[in-house]
Amino acid sequence: MNLVEVHFAAAGKTVFVQPGTKLLAAAELAGVDVLTGCTRGMCGTDAARVAAEPADALAPPQQHERGTLDRMGLAADCRLLCSATVQHGRVVVLGDALTGA
Ligand code: FES
């Protein structure tokens, strides 16, 4: 099984994780601090802009994440780190969706 590369741009850190890993778990593995709340896709505290290579490197948002992203009116490239699951390829977490940091 090929590992998935996850790069955290702001921290300049990269980790390789198993398919099915959530981005929040990848952040913990990388030693990247992420502000979280519910960790269940409900609060939106951990919304971040991401780039997926290829486009389906992340699994599509499930119901809770989709609802929260829609409610927050975030851009199409935003995901919730506690909920977004890597599938293959490479994912770059560009920065916090709310603060831009
Ligand atoms: S921590 Fe609440 S949505 Fe991710």
Boltz pocket constraint, residues with backbone or C-beta under 6 A from the ligand:
constraints:
  - pocket:
      binder: B
      contacts: [[A, 35], [A, 36], [A, 37], [A, 38], [A, 39], [A, 40], [A, 41], [A, 42], [A, 43], [A, 44], [A, 45], [A, 46], [A, 47], [A, 68], [A, 80], [A, 81], [A, 82], [A, 83]]
      max_distance: 6.0
